[in-house]
Amino acid sequence: MNYIEKLCEWHKYPINAFLHLVALIVLIFALWNHSWVGIVSAFIIVLIGHLIQETYDHKARIDKLEKKKK
């Protein structure tokens, strides 16, 4: 599995990819205006996206285990 496939696998949920896009826009705007608050905000948005991704993946793992038990 190459880097692009890993990147696409990590961003398979649209909300995570959308939050990364929003964070990129916020980061560009913050860098343009030399705003440290904006830069930190962009990283927080990315962190939230990754937490949502982990939540979806965890739920999928639980559902898969429950199906195996039945």
C-alpha angles and dihedrals in degrees: 000000000000128000096267092052090050090049092050091047091053093051097043093122112076095220091059093049090046093051090050090052091050090048091051091052091047090048093051091048091047093049090048091053096036091239116160090188090058092049092051090045091055091053091048090052090052090049091052089051091053092048090052089049091052091048092053092045092048091050090049091051091050092048090050092051092048091053090052091053092055 
